Amino acid sequence: MHLLVTRPRQDAEALAQVLQARGHGVTVDPLMSIEFHPETPLTRTGVQALLITSANGLRAMRTRTDFSEWLKLPLVAVGPTTAALARDAGFPSVFEAEGDVVSLVQLVRQKLEPDGGPLLHLAGTIVAGDLKGALEADGFWIERAVLYEAKTAASLSEKTIEGLHSGAIDGVLLYSKRSAETFVDLCRLAGLADHLSGLNAYCLSANAALPLQDIGLQGIHVASAPNEADLLSLLGPASGPEK
């Protein structure tokens, strides 16, 4: 199978290697680029723990000159990929949720105390789900630090357009509702509305699948749990390299 990988460049390249090792052909065309803002003022005074809902929040944090000081705090990660990056970065105390905001909220309730000090959410300019509202309803104090910005692409690459137009691309992997919305918009912009009937979409969550309902795809497949392992399981067992 030939797959379109739409993640930001750094994540896309790592995912492409995994897919190629499983025998798939890959076209990488990031739908978003990430711009870090390490200059954002932050204070560690009284902070109980860090909340990370995206690997980009952690990557942005690592570009700060005071990063080593933050390693002293516990970190609650949204899922296994982000948790692994946090451990690799040197955080000794990492709690791992199951890949979505709901499980992250539940984990915070189990591991942290409302009166233990503020929780610092390392986030982008756009966030998915109401992490702040859910935890503040339980008495937690949430401070959101915007450390990066995800900018959407203006168009699909010529290689992607040709692959979708000809049917050479069999599937597209989509990790968020925003990336799915961008994919739909850019397909329409490229005049591909009548050329997607052979394409399957593989989505990290039901939320990511929502924007895809009316563009004539062959199929829309949703991971049983919002993590990369379950998403990749939708592709079937690994095979030999694509010829």
C-alpha positions as CSV (number, residue, x, y, z in Angstrom):
1,M,0.0,0.0,0.0
2,H,1.2,3.5,-0.7
3,L,0.4,6.0,2.1
4,L,0.3,9.7,2.4
5,V,1.8,10.9,5.7
6,T,0.6,14.4,6.7
7,R,2.2,15.0,10.0
8,P,4.6,17.9,10.7
9,R,8.1,17.2,9.2
10,Q,9.9,15.7,12.2
11,D,7.0,13.4,13.2
12,A,6.4,12.5,9.5
13,E,9.9,11.4,8.8
14,A,9.9,9.1,11.9
15,L,6.5,7.7,10.9
16,A,7.7,7.2,7.3
17,Q,10.5,5.0,8.4
18,V,8.1,2.8,10.4
19,L,5.8,2.5,7.5
20,Q,8.5,1.7,5.0
21,A,9.9,-1.0,7.4
22,R,6.4,-2.5,7.3
23,G,6.5,-2.7,3.5
24,H,4.5,0.4,2.5
25,G,5.4,3.1,0.0
26,V,5.2,6.6,1.5
27,T,4.7,10.1,0.3
28,V,5.4,12.7,3.0
29,D,3.5,16.0,2.7
30,P,3.2,17.8,6.0
31,L,-0.1,19.7,6.4
32,M,1.3,21.7,9.2
33,S,4.6,23.3,10.1
34,I,5.6,23.9,13.7
35,E,7.1,27.2,15.0
36,F,8.5,27.2,18.5
37,H,8.3,30.1,20.9
38,P,11.0,29.4,23.6
39,E,11.0,33.0,24.7
40,T,7.5,32.7,26.3
41,P,7.9,33.8,29.9
42,L,7.5,31.0,32.4
43,T,7.8,30.7,36.2
44,R,8.5,27.5,38.1
45,T,7.4,29.0,41.5
46,G,4.9,26.6,43.1
47,V,4.3,24.6,40.0
48,Q,3.2,21.1,40.9
49,A,3.6,19.4,37.5
50,L,3.8,19.8,33.8
51,L,1.0,18.7,31.4
52,I,2.0,17.8,27.9
53,T,-0.7,17.2,25.2
54,S,1.6,17.2,22.2
55,A,5.2,16.1,21.5
56,N,5.7,19.6,20.1
57,G,5.1,21.1,23.5
58,L,8.0,19.0,24.8
59,R,10.2,19.8,21.8
60,A,9.5,23.5,22.3
61,M,10.4,23.2,26.0
62,R,13.7,21.6,25.1
63,T,14.8,24.7,23.2
64,R,14.6,26.9,26.3
65,T,17.8,27.9,28.0
66,D,16.4,27.0,31.4
67,F,15.1,23.5,30.3
68,S,17.3,21.5,32.8
69,E,15.6,23.2,35.7
70,W,12.2,21.9,34.6
71,L,13.3,18.3,34.8
72,K,12.8,18.5,38.5
73,L,9.0,18.5,38.1
74,P,6.7,15.5,37.5
75,L,5.3,15.4,33.9
76,V,1.9,14.1,32.8
77,A,1.9,13.1,29.1
78,V,-1.1,12.6,26.9
79,G,0.1,9.3,25.5
80,P,2.9,6.8,25.1
81,T,4.8,8.7,22.3
82,T,5.0,11.9,24.3
83,A,5.8,10.0,27.4
84,A,8.7,8.2,25.7
85,L,10.1,11.6,24.5
86,A,9.8,13.0,28.0
87,R,11.8,10.1,29.5
88,D,14.4,10.4,26.7
89,A,14.6,14.1,27.6
90,G,15.5,13.3,31.2
91,F,12.3,13.6,33.1
92,P,12.6,11.1,35.9
93,S,8.9,11.2,36.9
94,V,6.5,10.7,33.9
95,F,2.9,9.7,34.1
96,E,1.4,8.3,30.8
97,A,-2.2,8.7,29.7
98,E,-3.9,6.7,27.0
99,G,-3.7,9.2,24.1
100,D,-6.5,11.7,24.6
101,V,-7.6,14.6,26.9
102,V,-10.2,12.5,28.7
103,S,-7.6,9.9,29.9
104,L,-5.2,12.7,30.7
105,V,-7.8,14.4,33.0
106,Q,-8.4,11.0,34.7
107,L,-4.7,10.5,35.3
108,V,-4.2,14.0,36.7
109,R,-7.1,13.3,39.1
110,Q,-5.4,10.1,40.2
111,K,-1.8,11.3,40.6
112,L,-2.0,15.0,41.6
113,E,-3.8,17.1,44.2
114,P,-6.0,20.2,43.5
115,D,-4.3,22.1,46.4
116,G,-0.7,20.9,45.5
117,G,0.0,24.0,43.3
118,P,-0.7,25.1,39.7
119,L,-0.3,22.7,36.8
120,L,1.5,24.2,33.8
121,H,0.1,23.1,30.4
122,L,2.7,23.4,27.7
123,A,0.6,24.0,24.6
124,G,0.2,25.5,21.1
125,T,-1.9,28.4,20.0
126,I,-4.8,25.9,19.3
127,V,-5.7,23.2,21.7
128,A,-8.1,20.2,21.3
129,G,-10.5,19.4,24.1
130,D,-11.2,21.4,27.2
131,L,-8.4,20.3,29.5
132,K,-8.4,23.5,31.5
133,G,-12.2,23.5,32.1
134,A,-12.3,19.8,33.0
135,L,-9.6,20.1,35.6
136,E,-10.7,23.5,37.0
137,A,-14.1,21.9,37.7
138,D,-12.2,19.6,40.1
139,G,-10.5,22.5,41.8
140,F,-7.1,22.3,40.0
141,W,-5.3,25.5,38.9
142,I,-4.2,25.3,35.3
143,E,-1.8,27.7,33.6
144,R,-1.5,27.5,29.9
145,A,1.9,28.3,28.3
146,V,1.8,28.8,24.5
147,L,5.2,27.5,23.4
148,Y,4.5,26.7,19.7
149,E,2.3,27.5,16.8
150,A,1.1,25.0,14.1
151,K,0.7,26.7,10.8
152,T,-1.3,25.0,8.1
153,A,0.1,24.4,4.6
154,A,-1.2,26.6,1.7
155,S,-1.4,23.7,-0.8
156,L,-0.6,20.1,-1.4
157,S,2.6,19.3,-3.1
158,E,2.7,18.5,-6.8
159,K,3.7,14.9,-6.0
160,T,0.7,14.5,-3.6
161,I,-1.7,16.0,-6.1
162,E,-0.5,13.6,-8.9
163,G,-0.6,10.6,-6.5
164,L,-4.1,11.3,-5.5
165,H,-5.3,12.2,-9.0
166,S,-3.8,9.0,-10.5
167,G,-4.9,6.7,-7.7
168,A,-1.2,5.9,-6.9
169,I,-1.8,6.9,-3.2
170,D,-4.0,4.3,-1.5
171,G,-4.4,5.8,1.9
172,V,-3.9,8.9,4.0
173,L,-3.0,9.0,7.7
174,L,-4.6,11.8,9.8
175,Y,-3.9,12.4,13.4
176,S,-6.2,15.4,14.3
177,K,-9.4,17.1,13.3
178,R,-7.4,20.1,12.2
179,S,-5.2,18.1,9.9
180,A,-8.3,16.4,8.4
181,E,-9.9,19.7,7.8
182,T,-6.8,21.0,6.1
183,F,-6.6,17.9,4.0
184,V,-10.2,18.3,2.8
185,D,-9.7,22.0,2.1
186,L,-6.5,21.5,0.1
187,C,-8.0,18.6,-1.9
188,R,-10.8,20.8,-2.9
189,L,-8.4,23.6,-3.8
190,A,-6.4,21.2,-6.0
191,G,-9.6,20.1,-7.8
192,L,-9.4,16.5,-6.5
193,A,-13.0,16.3,-5.4
194,D,-13.8,13.6,-8.1
195,H,-10.5,11.7,-7.7
196,L,-10.7,10.3,-4.1
197,S,-13.0,7.3,-4.6
198,G,-10.1,4.9,-4.3
199,L,-8.6,6.5,-1.2
200,N,-8.9,5.2,2.4
201,A,-8.4,7.5,5.4
202,Y,-6.8,6.1,8.6
203,C,-7.7,8.3,11.5
204,L,-6.3,8.5,15.1
205,S,-9.8,9.3,16.5
206,A,-13.4,9.7,15.6
207,N,-12.9,13.4,15.9
208,A,-10.2,13.3,13.2
209,A,-12.6,11.4,11.0
210,L,-15.4,14.0,11.2
211,P,-14.3,16.4,8.4
212,L,-13.9,13.5,5.9
213,Q,-17.5,12.4,5.6
214,D,-18.5,14.2,2.4
215,I,-15.4,14.0,0.1
216,G,-16.2,10.6,-1.4
217,L,-13.5,8.4,0.1
218,Q,-13.5,4.7,-0.4
219,G,-13.3,4.2,3.4
220,I,-12.7,6.0,6.7
221,H,-11.1,3.8,9.4
222,V,-10.7,4.9,13.0
223,A,-8.2,3.5,15.5
224,S,-9.7,1.6,18.4
225,A,-7.8,3.8,20.8
226,P,-6.1,7.2,20.2
227,N,-2.5,6.1,19.9
228,E,-0.2,5.3,17.0
229,A,0.1,1.6,17.6
230,D,-3.7,1.2,17.3
231,L,-3.7,3.5,14.2
232,L,-1.1,1.4,12.5
233,S,-2.9,-1.8,13.3
234,L,-5.6,-0.6,10.9
235,L,-3.1,-1.1,8.0
236,G,-2.9,-4.8,8.6
237,P,0.3,-6.9,9.2
238,A,3.7,-5.8,8.0
239,S,4.8,-7.2,4.6
240,G,7.9,-7.1,2.5
241,P,9.1,-3.8,0.9
242,E,6.8,-2.4,-1.7
243,K,7.9,-3.1,-5.2
